[in-house]
Amino acid sequence: MRELIGNIVIGIGLVFVLIGVFGIYRFRNFYSRILIASKVDTVGFITISVGIIIRNGIAWFSLKVLLLVAVVMIINPVVTHAIASSAYHGGYRIAGEEEDAADN
Amino acid sequence: MIEYSVHILAAAAVFTSIRILIGPTVWDRLLAFNLLSSKLIVIIMMCAIIFEKHYLLDIAITYALLGFVSILFIARFVKDRGRI
């Protein structure tokens, strides 16, 4: 029973990951891509990890997976912010937004 | 179920690698590399369940931290156009 619930949660996480992979081909703009891909992929990772924890029950294995979830929940938003900040301050602009960039 | 999940994630990793190859700018490649590394961490976790080797999770944690440091420093390096 516990294994069945874990498999269902892992399947939901796989759907999120596949949406993220579709999203980086769907959008033509870098900032749209970084918005859709990072959020969806982080959600997919956390959902799959919760499914693995449910599937294994209470053990040292689940504690290590929980530590990995904590690490990824801290570093994934930081990495996404670093890439977006690097693109903006490095001079990458969208074609129609030259006016807004002049104000800063 | 876990074995089929590994196959689906491997296919998703291949499609993410194509974005690394065709990405127009260097930041697209960095973003796709971030997504690829998170998919690889999930694949390593599922391999730890399939083969019942618990030390593979330590490898996954180390891989996550090394990928974090490398992407952060590459982003800082590209921002200043190569001037350190």
N, CA and C atoms of all chains as a GROMACS GRO file, in nm:
protein
  564
    1MET      N    1   0.083  -0.121   0.000
    1MET     CA    2   0.000   0.000   0.000
    1MET      C    3   0.085   0.125   0.000
    2ARG      N    4   0.189   0.126   0.090
    2ARG     CA    5   0.279   0.241   0.097
    2ARG      C    6   0.357   0.256  -0.034
    3GLU      N    7   0.394   0.142  -0.092
    3GLU     CA    8   0.468   0.147  -0.218
    3GLU      C    9   0.382   0.202  -0.331
    4LEU      N   10   0.252   0.169  -0.330
    4LEU     CA   11   0.162   0.220  -0.434
    4LEU      C   12   0.148   0.371  -0.425
    5ILE      N   13   0.131   0.424  -0.302
    5ILE     CA   14   0.119   0.570  -0.285
    5ILE      C   15   0.247   0.639  -0.329
    6GLY      N   16   0.363   0.578  -0.293
    6GLY     CA   17   0.491   0.637  -0.334
    6GLY      C   18   0.506   0.640  -0.484
    7ASN      N   19   0.463   0.531  -0.552
    7ASN     CA   20   0.473   0.528  -0.698
    7ASN      C   21   0.384   0.634  -0.762
    8ILE      N   22   0.265   0.657  -0.706
    8ILE     CA   23   0.176   0.759  -0.761
    8ILE      C   24   0.238   0.898  -0.747
    9VAL      N   25   0.299   0.926  -0.631
    9VAL     CA   26   0.361   1.058  -0.610
    9VAL      C   27   0.481   1.075  -0.703
   10ILE      N   28   0.559   0.967  -0.724
   10ILE     CA   29   0.671   0.976  -0.819
   10ILE      C   30   0.621   1.004  -0.960
   11GLY      N   31   0.507   0.944  -0.997
   11GLY     CA   32   0.449   0.970  -1.129
   11GLY      C   33   0.407   1.115  -1.147
   12ILE      N   34   0.349   1.174  -1.040
   12ILE     CA   35   0.313   1.317  -1.046
   12ILE      C   36   0.438   1.403  -1.065
   13GLY      N   37   0.547   1.368  -0.995
   13GLY     CA   38   0.671   1.443  -1.010
   13GLY      C   39   0.729   1.431  -1.150
   14LEU      N   40   0.715   1.313  -1.212
   14LEU     CA   41   0.764   1.297  -1.350
   14LEU      C   42   0.688   1.386  -1.446
   15VAL      N   43   0.557   1.404  -1.422
   15VAL     CA   44   0.478   1.494  -1.507
   15VAL      C   45   0.532   1.637  -1.497
   16PHE      N   46   0.567   1.681  -1.374
   16PHE     CA   47   0.623   1.816  -1.358
   16PHE      C   48   0.755   1.832  -1.432
   17VAL      N   49   0.841   1.728  -1.423
   17VAL     CA   50   0.971   1.735  -1.491
   17VAL      C   51   0.951   1.743  -1.643
   18LEU      N   52   0.854   1.663  -1.695
   18LEU     CA   53   0.832   1.665  -1.840
   18LEU      C   54   0.775   1.800  -1.886
   19ILE      N   55   0.691   1.862  -1.801
   19ILE     CA   56   0.642   1.997  -1.834
   19ILE      C   57   0.758   2.095  -1.842
   20GLY      N   58   0.855   2.082  -1.750
   20GLY     CA   59   0.971   2.170  -1.753
   20GLY      C   60   1.054   2.152  -1.879
   21VAL      N   61   1.071   2.026  -1.923
   21VAL     CA   62   1.147   2.001  -2.046
   21VAL      C   63   1.074   2.058  -2.166
   22PHE      N   64   0.940   2.045  -2.168
   22PHE     CA   65   0.862   2.104  -2.278
   22PHE      C   66   0.871   2.256  -2.276
   23GLY      N   67   0.879   2.313  -2.155
   23GLY     CA   68   0.878   2.459  -2.143
   23GLY      C   69   1.003   2.525  -2.198
   24ILE      N   70   1.120   2.457  -2.192
   24ILE     CA   71   1.240   2.522  -2.244
   24ILE      C   72   1.246   2.517  -2.395
   25TYR      N   73   1.154   2.443  -2.462
   25TYR     CA   74   1.145   2.451  -2.607
   25TYR      C   75   1.027   2.536  -2.653
   26ARG      N   76   0.930   2.558  -2.564
   26ARG     CA   77   0.809   2.628  -2.604
   26ARG      C   78   0.831   2.778  -2.619
   27PHE      N   79   0.909   2.838  -2.527
   27PHE     CA   80   0.920   2.983  -2.524
   27PHE      C   81   1.040   3.030  -2.604
   28ARG      N   82   1.025   3.144  -2.670
   28ARG     CA   83   1.130   3.197  -2.757
   28ARG      C   84   1.222   3.295  -2.685
   29ASN      N   85   1.193   3.324  -2.558
   29ASN     CA   86   1.260   3.433  -2.488
   29ASN      C   87   1.336   3.375  -2.370
   30PHE      N   88   1.453   3.428  -2.343
   30PHE     CA   89   1.536   3.368  -2.237
   30PHE      C   90   1.474   3.385  -2.100
   31TYR      N   91   1.417   3.504  -2.073
   31TYR     CA   92   1.365   3.528  -1.938
   31TYR      C   93   1.238   3.446  -1.913
   32SER      N   94   1.156   3.422  -2.017
   32SER     CA   95   1.041   3.332  -2.001
   32SER      C   96   1.087   3.190  -1.974
   33ARG      N   97   1.193   3.150  -2.045
   33ARG     CA   98   1.244   3.014  -2.026
   33ARG      C   99   1.297   2.994  -1.885
   34ILE      N  100   1.372   3.093  -1.833
   34ILE     CA  101   1.431   3.075  -1.701
   34ILE      C  102   1.321   3.078  -1.595
   35LEU      N  103   1.212   3.149  -1.622
   35LEU     CA  104   1.100   3.152  -1.527
   35LEU      C  105   1.033   3.016  -1.520
   36ILE      N  106   1.001   2.958  -1.638
   36ILE     CA  107   0.921   2.835  -1.638
   36ILE      C  108   1.007   2.716  -1.598
   37ALA      N  109   1.133   2.712  -1.644
   37ALA     CA  110   1.212   2.590  -1.626
   37ALA      C  111   1.254   2.571  -1.481
   38SER      N  112   1.303   2.679  -1.417
   38SER     CA  113   1.357   2.662  -1.283
   38SER      C  114   1.248   2.624  -1.184
   39LYS      N  115   1.135   2.693  -1.190
   39LYS     CA  116   1.028   2.664  -1.093
   39LYS      C  117   0.976   2.523  -1.112
   40VAL      N  118   0.944   2.487  -1.236
   40VAL     CA  119   0.884   2.355  -1.260
   40VAL      C  120   0.982   2.244  -1.224
   41ASP      N  121   1.110   2.264  -1.253
   41ASP     CA  122   1.205   2.158  -1.224
   41ASP      C  123   1.229   2.142  -1.074
   42THR      N  124   1.230   2.253  -0.998
   42THR     CA  125   1.244   2.242  -0.854
   42THR      C  126   1.125   2.169  -0.793
   43VAL      N  127   1.005   2.199  -0.840
   43VAL     CA  128   0.884   2.132  -0.789
   43VAL      C  129   0.888   1.983  -0.822
   44GLY      N  130   0.933   1.948  -0.943
   44GLY     CA  131   0.943   1.809  -0.980
   44GLY      C  132   1.040   1.732  -0.894
   45PHE      N  133   1.156   1.794  -0.865
   45PHE     CA  134   1.256   1.728  -0.780
   45PHE      C  135   1.201   1.702  -0.641
   46ILE      N  136   1.135   1.803  -0.581
   46ILE     CA  137   1.084   1.786  -0.445
   46ILE      C  138   0.975   1.680  -0.441
   47THR      N  139   0.887   1.678  -0.545
   47THR     CA  140   0.778   1.580  -0.546
   47THR      C  141   0.831   1.438  -0.561
   48ILE      N  142   0.930   1.418  -0.649
   48ILE     CA  143   0.987   1.284  -0.666
   48ILE      C  144   1.055   1.240  -0.537
   49SER      N  145   1.126   1.332  -0.469
   49SER     CA  146   1.193   1.296  -0.344
   49SER      C  147   1.094   1.259  -0.235
   50VAL      N  148   0.981   1.331  -0.228
   50VAL     CA  149   0.878   1.297  -0.130
   50VAL      C  150   0.821   1.159  -0.160
   51GLY      N  151   0.804   1.127  -0.290
   51GLY     CA  152   0.758   0.993  -0.328
   51GLY      C  153   0.855   0.885  -0.287
   52ILE      N  154   0.986   0.912  -0.301
   52ILE     CA  155   1.087   0.813  -0.260
   52ILE      C  156   1.086   0.794  -0.109
   53ILE      N  157   1.068   0.905  -0.034
   53ILE     CA  158   1.062   0.894   0.112
   53ILE      C  159   0.941   0.812   0.156
   54ILE      N  160   0.825   0.837   0.092
   54ILE     CA  161   0.704   0.759   0.126
   54ILE      C  162   0.725   0.611   0.093
   55ARG      N  163   0.794   0.585  -0.018
   55ARG     CA  164   0.814   0.447  -0.061
   55ARG      C  165   0.906   0.369   0.032
   56ASN      N  166   1.005   0.438   0.094
   56ASN     CA  167   1.102   0.368   0.177
   56ASN      C  168   1.062   0.362   0.325
   57GLY      N  169   0.972   0.448   0.369
   57GLY     CA  170   0.936   0.447   0.510
   57GLY      C  171   1.041   0.518   0.595
   58ILE      N  172   1.038   0.494   0.724
   58ILE     CA  173   1.130   0.561   0.816
   58ILE      C  174   1.259   0.481   0.824
   59ALA      N  175   1.368   0.540   0.770
   59ALA     CA  176   1.498   0.471   0.772
   59ALA      C  177   1.607   0.577   0.753
   60TRP      N  178   1.734   0.534   0.761
   60TRP     CA  179   1.845   0.626   0.735
   60TRP      C  180   1.845   0.673   0.591
   61PHE      N  181   1.798   0.586   0.500
   61PHE     CA  182   1.790   0.623   0.360
   61PHE      C  183   1.700   0.745   0.342
   62SER      N  184   1.584   0.745   0.408
   62SER     CA  185   1.492   0.858   0.396
   62SER      C  186   1.551   0.985   0.455
   63LEU      N  187   1.632   0.970   0.562
   63LEU     CA  188   1.693   1.088   0.624
   63LEU      C  189   1.796   1.152   0.530
   64LYS      N  190   1.871   1.065   0.458
   64LYS     CA  191   1.968   1.119   0.361
   64LYS      C  192   1.896   1.189   0.246
   65VAL      N  193   1.784   1.131   0.199
   65VAL     CA  194   1.707   1.195   0.092
   65VAL      C  195   1.652   1.328   0.140
   66LEU      N  196   1.611   1.335   0.268
   66LEU     CA  197   1.560   1.460   0.324
   66LEU      C  198   1.669   1.566   0.329
   67LEU      N  199   1.793   1.523   0.363
   67LEU     CA  200   1.906   1.617   0.361
   67LEU      C  201   1.931   1.670   0.220
   68LEU      N  202   1.919   1.580   0.120
   68LEU     CA  203   1.939   1.621  -0.019
   68LEU      C  204   1.831   1.720  -0.063
   69VAL      N  205   1.707   1.697  -0.019
   69VAL     CA  206   1.598   1.792  -0.051
   69VAL      C  207   1.626   1.928   0.011
   70ALA      N  208   1.676   1.930   0.137
   70ALA     CA  209   1.707   2.057   0.202
   70ALA      C  210   1.817   2.131   0.127
   71VAL      N  211   1.922   2.056   0.083
   71VAL     CA  212   2.032   2.119   0.009
   71VAL      C  213   1.982   2.179  -0.122
   72VAL      N  214   1.900   2.101  -0.196
   72VAL     CA  215   1.854   2.148  -0.327
   72VAL      C  216   1.757   2.265  -0.312
   73MET      N  217   1.674   2.264  -0.205
   73MET     CA  218   1.581   2.376  -0.184
   73MET      C  219   1.654   2.505  -0.155
   74ILE      N  220   1.778   2.498  -0.101
   74ILE     CA  221   1.855   2.621  -0.080
   74ILE      C  222   1.927   2.661  -0.207
   75ILE      N  223   1.994   2.566  -0.275
   75ILE     CA  224   2.085   2.607  -0.382
   75ILE      C  225   2.017   2.629  -0.515
   76ASN      N  226   1.898   2.570  -0.540
   76ASN     CA  227   1.838   2.587  -0.672
   76ASN      C  228   1.788   2.730  -0.696
   77PRO      N  229   1.718   2.796  -0.601
   77PRO     CA  230   1.683   2.937  -0.624
   77PRO      C  231   1.804   3.029  -0.633
   78VAL      N  232   1.911   2.996  -0.557
   78VAL     CA  233   2.031   3.080  -0.562
   78VAL      C  234   2.096   3.072  -0.700
   79VAL      N  235   2.102   2.950  -0.756
   79VAL     CA  236   2.162   2.934  -0.889
   79VAL      C  237   2.080   3.004  -0.995
   80THR      N  238   1.946   2.992  -0.986
   80THR     CA  239   1.861   3.058  -1.085
   80THR      C  240   1.875   3.210  -1.077
   81HIS      N  241   1.881   3.263  -0.955
   81HIS     CA  242   1.901   3.407  -0.940
   81HIS      C  243   2.037   3.451  -0.994
   82ALA      N  244   2.139   3.367  -0.973
   82ALA     CA  245   2.273   3.403  -1.023
   82ALA      C  246   2.275   3.408  -1.175
   83ILE      N  247   2.206   3.312  -1.241
   83ILE     CA  248   2.206   3.311  -1.388
   83ILE      C  249   2.128   3.431  -1.442
   84ALA      N  250   2.010   3.460  -1.382
   84ALA     CA  251   1.930   3.573  -1.431
   84ALA      C  252   2.001   3.705  -1.408
   85SER      N  253   2.065   3.720  -1.291
   85SER     CA  254   2.138   3.844  -1.261
   85SER      C  255   2.258   3.859  -1.354
   86SER      N  256   2.324   3.748  -1.384
   86SER     CA  257   2.438   3.753  -1.475
   86SER      C  258   2.394   3.793  -1.615
   87ALA      N  259   2.277   3.742  -1.660
   87ALA     CA  260   2.229   3.778  -1.793
   87ALA      C  261   2.189   3.924  -1.799
   88TYR      N  262   2.125   3.976  -1.693
   88TYR     CA  263   2.079   4.115  -1.697
   88TYR      C  264   2.196   4.212  -1.688
   89HIS      N  265   2.287   4.190  -1.594
   89HIS     CA  266   2.400   4.283  -1.579
   89HIS      C  267   2.506   4.262  -1.686
   90GLY      N  268   2.500   4.147  -1.755
   90GLY     CA  269   2.596   4.125  -1.863
   90GLY      C  270   2.556   4.189  -1.993
   91GLY      N  271   2.436   4.252  -1.999
   91GLY     CA  272   2.398   4.325  -2.118
   91GLY      C  273   2.302   4.252  -2.209
   92TYR      N  274   2.238   4.144  -2.163
   92TYR     CA  275   2.143   4.071  -2.248
   92TYR      C  276   2.006   4.132  -2.231
   93ARG      N  277   1.950   4.189  -2.341
   93ARG     CA  278   1.820   4.254  -2.336
   93ARG      C  279   1.725   4.189  -2.435
   94ILE      N  280   1.593   4.198  -2.401
   94ILE     CA  281   1.490   4.155  -2.496
   94ILE      C  282   1.475   4.265  -2.600
   95ALA      N  283   1.431   4.229  -2.722
   95ALA     CA  284   1.432   4.324  -2.833
   95ALA      C  285   1.340   4.442  -2.810
   96GLY      N  286   1.222   4.423  -2.748
   96GLY     CA  287   1.124   4.531  -2.736
   96GLY      C  288   1.135   4.614  -2.610
   97GLU      N  289   1.234   4.589  -2.525
   97GLU     CA  290   1.237   4.655  -2.395
   97GLU      C  291   1.356   4.748  -2.379
   98GLU      N  292   1.396   4.812  -2.486
   98GLU     CA  293   1.511   4.902  -2.477
   98GLU      C  294   1.480   5.025  -2.393
   99GLU      N  295   1.352   5.069  -2.394
   99GLU     CA  296   1.315   5.191  -2.322
   99GLU      C  297   1.328   5.172  -2.171
  100ASP      N  298   1.281   5.056  -2.122
  100ASP     CA  299   1.288   5.031  -1.979
  100ASP      C  300   1.431   5.022  -1.930
  101ALA      N  301   1.516   4.966  -2.014
  101ALA     CA  302   1.654   4.948  -1.972
  101ALA      C  303   1.725   5.082  -1.958
  102ALA      N  304   1.682   5.184  -2.033
  102ALA     CA  305   1.750   5.314  -2.029
  102ALA      C  306   1.725   5.385  -1.896
  103ASP      N  307   1.613   5.353  -1.829
  103ASP     CA  308   1.582   5.420  -1.702
  103ASP      C  309   1.678   5.377  -1.592
  104ASN      N  310   1.723   5.253  -1.598
  104ASN     CA  311   1.811   5.206  -1.491
  104ASN      C  312   1.949   5.254  -1.518
  105MET      N  313   0.826   0.002  -1.159
  105MET     CA  314   0.789   0.143  -1.172
  105MET      C  315   0.912   0.233  -1.168
  106ILE      N  316   1.004   0.201  -1.074
  106ILE     CA  317   1.124   0.284  -1.061
  106ILE      C  318   1.211   0.272  -1.186
  107GLU      N  319   1.217   0.150  -1.245
  107GLU     CA  320   1.299   0.133  -1.365
  107GLU      C  321   1.244   0.214  -1.482
  108TYR      N  322   1.111   0.214  -1.499
  108TYR     CA  323   1.052   0.294  -1.607
  108TYR      C  324   1.074   0.444  -1.582
  109SER      N  325   1.072   0.485  -1.454
  109SER     CA  326   1.097   0.626  -1.423
  109SER      C  327   1.237   0.668  -1.462
  110VAL      N  328   1.334   0.576  -1.443
  110VAL     CA  329   1.471   0.607  -1.485
  110VAL      C  330   1.478   0.625  -1.636
  111HIS      N  331   1.403   0.541  -1.711
  111HIS     CA  332   1.405   0.555  -1.857
  111HIS      C  333   1.344   0.689  -1.901
  112ILE      N  334   1.232   0.726  -1.838
  112ILE     CA  335   1.168   0.854  -1.876
  112ILE      C  336   1.259   0.971  -1.843
  113LEU      N  337   1.326   0.965  -1.726
  113LEU     CA  338   1.416   1.074  -1.688
  113LEU      C  339   1.538   1.080  -1.780
  114ALA      N  340   1.585   0.964  -1.828
  114ALA     CA  341   1.698   0.965  -1.921
  114ALA      C  342   1.659   1.032  -2.051
  115ALA      N  343   1.535   1.005  -2.100
  115ALA     CA  344   1.489   1.072  -2.222
  115ALA      C  345   1.479   1.223  -2.201
  116ALA      N  346   1.429   1.265  -2.083
  116ALA     CA  347   1.421   1.409  -2.053
  116ALA      C  348   1.560   1.471  -2.046
  117ALA      N  349   1.659   1.396  -1.994
  117ALA     CA  350   1.796   1.448  -1.988
  117ALA      C  351   1.854   1.465  -2.127
  118VAL      N  352   1.820   1.375  -2.219
  118VAL     CA  353   1.869   1.388  -2.357
  118VAL      C  354   1.813   1.514  -2.422
  119PHE      N  355   1.681   1.538  -2.403
  119PHE     CA  356   1.622   1.658  -2.462
  119PHE      C  357   1.677   1.786  -2.399
  120THR      N  358   1.715   1.779  -2.270
  120THR     CA  359   1.777   1.896  -2.208
  120THR      C  360   1.918   1.920  -2.264
  121SER      N  361   1.989   1.811  -2.297
  121SER     CA  362   2.123   1.826  -2.354
  121SER      C  363   2.118   1.890  -2.491
  122ILE      N  364   2.010   1.866  -2.567
  122ILE     CA  365   1.997   1.930  -2.699
  122ILE      C  366   1.988   2.082  -2.682
  123ARG      N  367   1.923   2.128  -2.573
  123ARG     CA  368   1.917   2.273  -2.547
  123ARG      C  369   2.056   2.327  -2.513
  124ILE      N  370   2.140   2.247  -2.449
  124ILE     CA  371   2.277   2.292  -2.425
  124ILE      C  372   2.350   2.310  -2.558
  125LEU      N  373   2.324   2.220  -2.655
  125LEU     CA  374   2.395   2.228  -2.782
  125LEU      C  375   2.348   2.345  -2.867
  126ILE      N  376   2.214   2.370  -2.873
  126ILE     CA  377   2.163   2.471  -2.966
  126ILE      C  378   2.135   2.604  -2.900
  127GLY      N  379   2.168   2.619  -2.769
  127GLY     CA  380   2.133   2.742  -2.700
  127GLY      C  381   2.194   2.865  -2.764
  128PRO      N  382   2.116   2.972  -2.790
  128PRO     CA  383   2.173   3.087  -2.861
  128PRO      C  384   2.279   3.160  -2.780
  129THR      N  385   2.253   3.180  -2.651
  129THR     CA  386   2.348   3.253  -2.568
  129THR      C  387   2.410   3.159  -2.466
  130VAL      N  388   2.510   3.211  -2.393
  130VAL     CA  389   2.579   3.127  -2.295
  130VAL      C  390   2.490   3.105  -2.172
  131TRP      N  391   2.395   3.198  -2.148
  131TRP     CA  392   2.310   3.183  -2.029
  131TRP      C  393   2.206   3.074  -2.050
  132ASP      N  394   2.162   3.054  -2.176
  132ASP     CA  395   2.074   2.940  -2.204
  132ASP      C  396   2.144   2.808  -2.174
  133ARG      N  397   2.271   2.802  -2.209
  133ARG     CA  398   2.346   2.680  -2.183
  133ARG      C  399   2.362   2.657  -2.033
  134LEU      N  400   2.385   2.765  -1.958
  134LEU     CA  401   2.397   2.751  -1.811
  134LEU      C  402   2.266   2.702  -1.751
  135LEU      N  403   2.153   2.758  -1.796
  135LEU     CA  404   2.022   2.717  -1.743
  135LEU      C  405   1.996   2.570  -1.774
  136ALA      N  406   2.026   2.528  -1.898
  136ALA     CA  407   2.003   2.388  -1.934
  136ALA      C  408   2.096   2.296  -1.856
  137PHE      N  409   2.217   2.343  -1.824
  137PHE     CA  410   2.310   2.261  -1.745
  137PHE      C  411   2.258   2.244  -1.603
  138ASN      N  412   2.196   2.350  -1.549
  138ASN     CA  413   2.136   2.339  -1.416
  138ASN      C  414   2.024   2.236  -1.414
  139LEU      N  415   1.938   2.240  -1.518
  139LEU     CA  416   1.829   2.142  -1.524
  139LEU      C  417   1.882   2.001  -1.541
  140LEU      N  418   1.987   1.986  -1.624
  140LEU     CA  419   2.043   1.853  -1.648
  140LEU      C  420   2.103   1.796  -1.520
  141SER      N  421   2.172   1.880  -1.441
  141SER     CA  422   2.233   1.827  -1.320
  141SER      C  423   2.127   1.785  -1.218
  142SER      N  424   2.014   1.860  -1.212
  142SER     CA  425   1.911   1.818  -1.116
  142SER      C  426   1.845   1.687  -1.160
  143LYS      N  427   1.830   1.667  -1.293
  143LYS     CA  428   1.778   1.538  -1.339
  143LYS      C  429   1.875   1.425  -1.309
  144LEU      N  430   2.004   1.450  -1.322
  144LEU     CA  431   2.102   1.345  -1.293
  144LEU      C  432   2.101   1.308  -1.146
  145ILE      N  433   2.077   1.408  -1.056
  145ILE     CA  434   2.070   1.377  -0.914
  145ILE      C  435   1.953   1.283  -0.886
  146VAL      N  436   1.837   1.307  -0.953
  146VAL     CA  437   1.721   1.219  -0.934
  146VAL      C  438   1.752   1.078  -0.986
  147ILE      N  439   1.824   1.070  -1.100
  147ILE     CA  440   1.858   0.938  -1.155
  147ILE      C  441   1.951   0.863  -1.059
  148ILE      N  442   2.047   0.935  -0.997
  148ILE     CA  443   2.137   0.870  -0.900
  148ILE      C  444   2.058   0.819  -0.779
  149MET      N  445   1.959   0.900  -0.733
  149MET     CA  446   1.876   0.856  -0.620
  149MET      C  447   1.798   0.730  -0.653
  150MET      N  448   1.744   0.722  -0.777
  150MET     CA  449   1.668   0.603  -0.814
  150MET      C  450   1.760   0.482  -0.832
  151CYS      N  451   1.884   0.505  -0.878
  151CYS     CA  452   1.978   0.393  -0.888
  151CYS      C  453   2.015   0.342  -0.749
  152ALA      N  454   2.018   0.432  -0.649
  152ALA     CA  455   2.045   0.388  -0.511
  152ALA      C  456   1.933   0.297  -0.460
  153ILE      N  457   1.809   0.321  -0.505
  153ILE     CA  458   1.699   0.232  -0.465
  153ILE      C  459   1.708   0.099  -0.539
  154ILE      N  460   1.737   0.104  -0.671
  154ILE     CA  461   1.735  -0.018  -0.752
  154ILE      C  462   1.845  -0.114  -0.709
  155PHE      N  463   1.969  -0.062  -0.694
  155PHE     CA  464   2.081  -0.149  -0.660
  155PHE      C  465   2.098  -0.169  -0.509
  156GLU      N  466   2.019  -0.094  -0.428
  156GLU     CA  467   2.026  -0.100  -0.282
  156GLU      C  468   2.165  -0.069  -0.229
  157LYS      N  469   2.228   0.032  -0.289
  157LYS     CA  470   2.357   0.081  -0.241
  157LYS      C  471   2.335   0.220  -0.182
  158HIS      N  472   2.346   0.232  -0.049
  158HIS     CA  473   2.309   0.359   0.013
  158HIS      C  474   2.417   0.466  -0.001
  159TYR      N  475   2.541   0.425  -0.033
  159TYR     CA  476   2.644   0.528  -0.044
  159TYR      C  477   2.628   0.611  -0.171
  160LEU      N  478   2.542   0.568  -0.264
  160LEU     CA  479   2.519   0.649  -0.385
  160LEU      C  480   2.455   0.783  -0.350
  161LEU      N  481   2.383   0.789  -0.235
  161LEU     CA  482   2.321   0.916  -0.195
  161LEU      C  483   2.427   1.018  -0.155
  162ASP      N  484   2.538   0.972  -0.095
  162ASP     CA  485   2.648   1.065  -0.063
  162ASP      C  486   2.707   1.124  -0.190
  163ILE      N  487   2.716   1.039  -0.294
  163ILE     CA  488   2.766   1.088  -0.424
  163ILE      C  489   2.670   1.194  -0.480
  164ALA      N  490   2.538   1.172  -0.461
  164ALA     CA  491   2.440   1.268  -0.512
  164ALA      C  492   2.454   1.403  -0.440
  165ILE      N  493   2.475   1.400  -0.307
  165ILE     CA  494   2.489   1.526  -0.232
  165ILE      C  495   2.615   1.601  -0.278
  166THR      N  496   2.725   1.525  -0.296
  166THR     CA  497   2.850   1.588  -0.342
  166THR      C  498   2.834   1.647  -0.481
  167TYR      N  499   2.762   1.576  -0.569
  167TYR     CA  500   2.740   1.625  -0.705
  167TYR      C  501   2.658   1.754  -0.704
  168ALA      N  502   2.556   1.760  -0.615
  168ALA     CA  503   2.474   1.880  -0.607
  168ALA      C  504   2.557   2.000  -0.563
  169LEU      N  505   2.643   1.981  -0.460
  169LEU     CA  506   2.721   2.094  -0.410
  169LEU      C  507   2.826   2.138  -0.512
  170LEU      N  508   2.889   2.043  -0.583
  170LEU     CA  509   2.990   2.080  -0.683
  170LEU      C  510   2.926   2.153  -0.801
  171GLY      N  511   2.806   2.108  -0.843
  171GLY     CA  512   2.737   2.177  -0.951
  171GLY      C  513   2.697   2.318  -0.912
  172PHE      N  514   2.657   2.337  -0.786
  172PHE     CA  515   2.622   2.470  -0.735
  172PHE      C  516   2.741   2.565  -0.745
  173VAL      N  517   2.857   2.520  -0.694
  173VAL     CA  518   2.974   2.607  -0.695
  173VAL      C  519   3.018   2.638  -0.838
  174SER      N  520   3.015   2.537  -0.928
  174SER     CA  521   3.064   2.560  -1.064
  174SER      C  522   2.973   2.655  -1.140
  175ILE      N  523   2.840   2.639  -1.128
  175ILE     CA  524   2.750   2.728  -1.201
  175ILE      C  525   2.759   2.870  -1.147
  176LEU      N  526   2.774   2.884  -1.015
  176LEU     CA  527   2.784   3.018  -0.955
  176LEU      C  528   2.907   3.092  -1.005
  177PHE      N  529   3.022   3.022  -1.012
  177PHE     CA  530   3.144   3.091  -1.054
  177PHE      C  531   3.145   3.116  -1.204
  178ILE      N  532   3.085   3.026  -1.284
  178ILE     CA  533   3.078   3.052  -1.428
  178ILE      C  534   2.988   3.173  -1.454
  179ALA      N  535   2.876   3.186  -1.378
  179ALA     CA  536   2.788   3.301  -1.397
  179ALA      C  537   2.859   3.432  -1.360
  180ARG      N  538   2.937   3.431  -1.252
  180ARG     CA  539   3.012   3.551  -1.215
  180ARG      C  540   3.118   3.585  -1.319
  181PHE      N  541   3.176   3.480  -1.378
  181PHE     CA  542   3.283   3.500  -1.477
  181PHE      C  543   3.228   3.559  -1.606
  182VAL      N  544   3.108   3.511  -1.648
  182VAL     CA  545   3.050   3.556  -1.774
  182VAL      C  546   2.995   3.697  -1.760
  183LYS      N  547   2.952   3.734  -1.640
  183LYS     CA  548   2.888   3.865  -1.620
  183LYS      C  549   2.984   3.979  -1.651
  184ASP      N  550   3.110   3.964  -1.616
  184ASP     CA  551   3.208   4.069  -1.639
  184ASP      C  552   3.284   4.049  -1.770
  185ARG      N  553   3.231   3.966  -1.860
  185ARG     CA  554   3.288   3.943  -1.992
  185ARG      C  555   3.431   3.889  -1.984
  186GLY      N  556   3.457   3.806  -1.883
  186GLY     CA  557   3.587   3.743  -1.876
  186GLY      C  558   3.690   3.817  -1.793
  187ARG      N  559   3.656   3.940  -1.748
  187ARG     CA  560   3.751   4.011  -1.661
  187ARG      C  561   3.725   3.967  -1.517
  188ILE      N  562   3.825   3.918  -1.450
  188ILE     CA  563   3.808   3.869  -1.314
  188ILE      C  564   3.822   3.986  -1.215
   0.00000   0.00000   0.00000
